[in-house]
Amino acid sequence: MTSKKSIKAFKEAKKYFPGGVNSPVRAFKSVGGGPVYFSRGKGQYIYDIDGNRYLDFIGAWGPAVLGHAYKAAVDAVKKAAAKGLCAGLNTVSELRLAVEIKKLLPWINMMRFVNSGTEAVMTAIRLSRAYTGRDVIIKMSGCYHGHLDSMLVSAGSGALTFGVPDSPGITKAAGRDTIVIPYNDIDALEDVFAVSGNKIAALILEPVAGNMGVVPGNGAFIRKAGSLCKKYNSVLIFDEIMAGFRAYARTGKEYYGVEPGLVCLGKIIGGGLPVGAVAGKKEIMSMLAPSGPVYQAGTFSGNPVVMEAGAATLKAYIRQDTFKKINKLGLVLDDLLANAPGVHYARSGGMFTLFFTNVKVTDLKTAKTSDTSAFAKFHRFMMSNNILLPPSQFEACFISSAHEERQMEFFGRKCLEYINK
Ligand SMILES: *Cc1c(COP(=O)(O)O)cnc(C)c1O
């Protein structure tokens, strides 16, 4: 496996970009070894600029549920792009994506498209505060909700990998209105509502957490979050930007039987192009400008090329029963890894993590018992076998519908080979 061109490009990139990257985890800092320079992707494979081919489990960090360069999505993009890259006006492409989302989530009344998951969460929080007239937001440690100030408190994802749960540059005031409790902790949930219930604008969580590695939400915990929000008239926000259409066929609403007031979507719904959406109950959503007083806007929001890519992707996702396929591929891994010694293997649908710990991982504290240097070695071992994993213990691995059962088996056996070494 050569990586001369990738190493050279990274050296050059360091002159232009802080740390050589435009998003921290791409630096491969926590696992060592050079970063991979993407040349192209096709199906379950990505190719680097040195010509190496990898079996890919990064899945573009979520969007590539149908595999890379999925033909119907690429064709939709080409067709839309030829008509103009940006409209700045309404397009029927927005309607096409909205219709696909409504097919999957008939319980949402209204939605607004934005350009990233971060924006979706930012808007959901503003809406919740306006709707309730309250300030406090409850979040779970280890859940990641984008890089907005109020959510970068005990967050997961890159923030976790780099051990900077609280970023400098965020005012004390921004952090003061965010209360952090442990994930899956019913007692903490009851306590925080007992003390601050009538000040809580919203409780936000990932129903299946994917940004401290995969940590499924406990059903009783999610239901308790739902009933407490109802009791105290706080808005329950499900952040489905990663888990939606990935950890389960639809969202936590269907999976746990708990209906949130607002849901944040992203990643998959743009088919690989930048997108986010906030959606939910009409009485909350209609507070958004111009139908209501809560301001939110975006030059690129509802961009027709993005909307067409997303619509084509969700259409195929529904038509091909993609969730069933990725879940079945996951079962192949379960057979090999569920009882593997010295590790905690977690899978929800098409997302999985192999934690290097003997402890059962249920929250951030237990996730952090993982031996990250063992993970780093594991990552390099997989790279040397042309298998590409997210370069962090705390990022989820993704299965796409382009993967094949024999490849899942090959990967599972390589995991066992490493574990038993
Ligand atoms: C990726 C992610 C976000 C942020 O989305 P961006 O598009 O990167 O801004 C928010 N929440 C969750 C759960 C995510 O996985």
The ligand as a Gaussian input file, in Angstrom:
#p B3LYP/6-31G(d) Opt

LIG

0 1
 C      -23.107000      15.054000      11.700000
 C      -24.024000      15.364000      12.799000
 C      -24.441000      16.676000      13.070000
 C      -23.873000      17.862000      12.353000
 O      -24.147000      17.858000      10.989000
 P      -23.207000      18.737000      10.004000
 O      -23.862000      18.562000       8.665000
 O      -21.845000      18.130000      10.088000
 O      -23.247000      20.129000      10.487000
 C      -25.370000      16.892000      14.065000
 N      -25.880000      15.858000      14.767000
 C      -25.511000      14.591000      14.530000
 C      -26.127000      13.491000      15.327000
 C      -24.556000      14.294000      13.565000
 O      -24.155000      13.033000      13.393000

